[in-house]
């Protein structure tokens, strides 16, 4: 996890002040824990006397925000005020960002942005957290690249943070389900039939109506991605589309393995739910949970796949990072770069 030096540095930059005593409480709470305040927090957050003991123990552990959520943030707000609450939230976010850094590589900046979005989504329903705290989200996101660089440098880990710019991208490969290529109902229906007959055999009776709504939603997302990819291609980046029905069974297994390897390097997840993966293989046929898989290859040899999902303790929901998230950030960086050149 980041040192207190990094925590207090970014507190000062983003908040305009630092409160080391809050960072100290988060990392070493046992010596400072007010059990009476824990009980008040439990009652406020809808717990009962039976759960007080659990939270007294949870709140006495390092990084109690992971398990205690409402109780933790209420406790901080009462003990240290709104300024302390802002520090605690920033502390938790920096810890979450650090979780996506390994000795071998790091998730790209789109993933870090979605981590921050997901974190603020998870606390936005706590009625004692006001708009001034929630408004910190965009300010934190504006500094993410530099925050991550600080953590990487301090830990002497993999030193290169891919900044999403077209000149860093070697190639984009897009595997797609035939039912998502077009929004036309007949094409979606035909794609569903072709896919399930390949998967289960020509004699399989495909219940198209069972799948139509699901694939319509997936197709809508994929059309937005195709528009962005067309613009990316116009910048000279190679984009390849591959229908999953054209992928040999031996290659299908290699693609699934590749997502595992990338996930291990970057600490993202190959799972889109507790049980099911982003990429599976059945009877030699690729199964894509979201109807597509996009693999971005960078010129430094690193890779990232989309969509990928993030599940971290302290964040109750699994977060999706889509190809649309990534491609949108590419264009945001282009606009920022061009604006900077214009100003100079």
DAUR-V457321 format. One record per residue. N is the residue number from 1. RES is the residue in one small letter. SS is DSSP state (~ for helix, > for strand, _ for the rest). NEAR is the number of other C-alpha atoms within 10 Angstrom. Layout:
BEGIN
N/RES/SS/NEAR ; N/RES/SS/NEAR
END
This chain:
BEGIN
1/x/_/15 ; 2/x/_/20 ; 3/x/_/13 ; 4/x/~/14 ; 5/x/~/11 ; 6/x/~/17 ; 7/x/~/24 ; 8/x/~/20 ; 9/x/~/16 ; 10/x/~/23 ; 11/x/~/20 ; 12/x/~/14 ; 13/x/~/12 ; 14/x/~/18 ; 15/x/_/17 ; 16/x/_/9 ; 17/x/_/14 ; 18/x/_/20 ; 19/x/_/17 ; 20/x/~/16 ; 21/x/~/13 ; 22/x/~/21 ; 23/x/~/22 ; 24/x/~/14 ; 25/x/~/21 ; 26/x/~/23 ; 27/x/~/16 ; 28/x/_/16 ; 29/x/_/19 ; 30/x/_/16 ; 31/x/_/9 ; 32/x/_/12 ; 33/x/_/16 ; 34/x/_/15 ; 35/x/~/16 ; 36/x/~/11 ; 37/x/~/17 ; 38/x/~/21 ; 39/x/~/21 ; 40/x/~/16 ; 41/x/~/22 ; 42/x/~/25 ; 43/x/~/15 ; 44/x/~/13 ; 45/x/_/15 ; 46/x/_/10 ; 47/x/_/15 ; 48/x/_/12 ; 49/x/~/10 ; 50/x/~/8 ; 51/x/~/13 ; 52/x/~/19 ; 53/x/~/15 ; 54/x/~/12 ; 55/x/~/22 ; 56/x/~/20 ; 57/x/~/12 ; 58/x/~/20 ; 59/x/~/27 ; 60/x/_/20 ; 61/x/_/19 ; 62/x/_/15 ; 63/x/_/22 ; 64/x/_/23 ; 65/x/~/22 ; 66/x/~/18 ; 67/x/~/17 ; 68/x/~/19 ; 69/x/~/19 ; 70/x/~/21 ; 71/x/~/26 ; 72/x/~/24 ; 73/x/~/23 ; 74/x/~/25 ; 75/x/~/23 ; 76/x/~/25 ; 77/x/~/18 ; 78/x/~/14 ; 79/x/~/14 ; 80/x/~/17 ; 81/x/~/12 ; 82/x/~/17 ; 83/x/~/16 ; 84/x/~/21 ; 85/x/~/22 ; 86/x/~/25 ; 87/x/~/28 ; 88/x/~/26 ; 89/x/~/20 ; 90/x/~/24 ; 91/x/~/25 ; 92/x/~/20 ; 93/x/~/20 ; 94/x/~/22 ; 95/x/~/17 ; 96/x/~/22 ; 97/x/~/22 ; 98/x/~/19 ; 99/x/_/17 ; 100/x/_/21 ; 101/x/>/24 ; 102/x/_/17 ; 103/x/_/13 ; 104/x/_/12 ; 105/x/_/23 ; 106/x/>/31 ; 107/x/_/23 ; 108/x/_/20 ; 109/x/~/20 ; 110/x/~/20 ; 111/x/~/25 ; 112/x/~/23 ; 113/x/~/22 ; 114/x/~/19 ; 115/x/~/26 ; 116/x/~/21 ; 117/x/~/15 ; 118/x/~/20 ; 119/x/~/21 ; 120/x/~/19 ; 121/x/~/15 ; 122/x/~/16 ; 123/x/~/18 ; 124/x/_/15 ; 125/x/_/10 ; 126/x/_/13 ; 127/x/_/9 ; 128/x/_/13 ; 129/x/_/17 ; 130/x/_/11 ; 131/x/~/9 ; 132/x/~/10 ; 133/x/~/17 ; 134/x/~/15 ; 135/x/_/11 ; 136/x/~/16 ; 137/x/~/18 ; 138/x/~/13 ; 139/x/~/11 ; 140/x/~/20 ; 141/x/~/17 ; 142/x/~/12 ; 143/x/_/13 ; 144/x/~/18 ; 145/x/~/17 ; 146/x/~/12 ; 147/x/~/20 ; 148/x/~/22 ; 149/x/~/14 ; 150/x/~/16 ; 151/x/~/22 ; 152/x/~/22 ; 153/x/~/12 ; 154/x/~/14 ; 155/x/~/16 ; 156/x/_/10 ; 157/x/_/15 ; 158/x/_/15 ; 159/x/_/18 ; 160/x/_/13 ; 161/x/_/17 ; 162/x/_/17 ; 163/x/_/15 ; 164/x/_/20 ; 165/x/_/15 ; 166/x/~/18 ; 167/x/~/12 ; 168/x/~/14 ; 169/x/>/20 ; 170/x/>/18 ; 171/x/>/19 ; 172/x/>/21 ; 173/x/>/16 ; 174/x/>/21 ; 175/x/>/21 ; 176/x/>/23 ; 177/x/_/26 ; 178/x/~/24 ; 179/x/~/27 ; 180/x/~/25 ; 181/x/_/20 ; 182/x/_/16 ; 183/x/_/17 ; 184/x/_/12 ; 185/x/~/13 ; 186/x/~/11 ; 187/x/~/15 ; 188/x/~/24 ; 189/x/~/22 ; 190/x/~/13 ; 191/x/~/20 ; 192/x/~/23 ; 193/x/~/20 ; 194/x/~/17 ; 195/x/~/21 ; 196/x/~/17 ; 197/x/~/14 ; 198/x/~/16 ; 199/x/~/18 ; 200/x/~/14 ; 201/x/_/12 ; 202/x/_/12 ; 203/x/_/8 ; 204/x/_/12 ; 205/x/_/11 ; 206/x/_/17 ; 207/x/_/12 ; 208/x/~/15 ; 209/x/~/10 ; 210/x/~/9 ; 211/x/~/14 ; 212/x/~/16 ; 213/x/~/12 ; 214/x/~/12 ; 215/x/~/23 ; 216/x/~/19 ; 217/x/~/14 ; 218/x/~/20 ; 219/x/~/25 ; 220/x/~/14 ; 221/x/~/18 ; 222/x/~/23 ; 223/x/~/15 ; 224/x/~/12 ; 225/x/~/20 ; 226/x/~/16 ; 227/x/~/12 ; 228/x/~/18 ; 229/x/~/21 ; 230/x/~/12 ; 231/x/~/13 ; 232/x/~/18 ; 233/x/~/16 ; 234/x/~/10 ; 235/x/_/11 ; 236/x/_/13 ; 237/x/_/18 ; 238/x/>/14 ; 239/x/>/17 ; 240/x/>/13 ; 241/x/>/12 ; 242/x/>/15 ; 243/x/>/15 ; 244/x/~/22 ; 245/x/~/20 ; 246/x/~/12 ; 247/x/_/16 ; 248/x/_/12 ; 249/x/~/16 ; 250/x/~/10 ; 251/x/~/14 ; 252/x/~/22 ; 253/x/~/18 ; 254/x/~/12 ; 255/x/~/19 ; 256/x/~/19 ; 257/x/~/14 ; 258/x/~/16 ; 259/x/~/23 ; 260/x/~/19 ; 261/x/~/15 ; 262/x/~/21 ; 263/x/~/22 ; 264/x/~/16 ; 265/x/~/20 ; 266/x/~/22 ; 267/x/_/20 ; 268/x/_/26 ; 269/x/>/22 ; 270/x/_/24 ; 271/x/>/21 ; 272/x/_/20 ; 273/x/_/13 ; 274/x/_/8 ; 275/x/_/6 ; 276/x/_/11 ; 277/x/>/18 ; 278/x/_/23 ; 279/x/>/25 ; 280/x/>/19 ; 281/x/>/17 ; 282/x/>/12 ; 283/x/_/11 ; 284/x/_/17 ; 285/x/>/23 ; 286/x/>/27 ; 287/x/>/23 ; 288/x/>/19 ; 289/x/_/18 ; 290/x/_/23 ; 291/x/_/24 ; 292/x/>/28 ; 293/x/>/26 ; 294/x/>/21 ; 295/x/>/20 ; 296/x/>/19 ; 297/x/>/17 ; 298/x/>/18 ; 299/x/_/11 ; 300/x/_/11 ; 301/x/_/8 ; 302/x/_/15 ; 303/x/>/24 ; 304/x/>/23 ; 305/x/>/26 ; 306/x/>/23 ; 307/x/_/26 ; 308/x/>/25 ; 309/x/>/23 ; 310/x/>/22 ; 311/x/_/20 ; 312/x/_/16 ; 313/x/_/10 ; 314/x/_/18 ; 315/x/_/21 ; 316/x/_/16 ; 317/x/_/14 ; 318/x/_/17 ; 319/x/>/20 ; 320/x/>/19 ; 321/x/>/21 ; 322/x/_/23 ; 323/x/~/27 ; 324/x/~/20 ; 325/x/~/17 ; 326/x/~/23 ; 327/x/~/19 ; 328/x/~/15 ; 329/x/~/18 ; 330/x/~/20 ; 331/x/~/17 ; 332/x/~/14 ; 333/x/~/16 ; 334/x/~/15 ; 335/x/~/12 ; 336/x/~/12 ; 337/x/~/13 ; 338/x/~/12 ; 339/x/~/11 ; 340/x/~/10 ; 341/x/~/9 ; 342/x/~/8 ; 343/x/~/7 ; 344/x/_/6
END
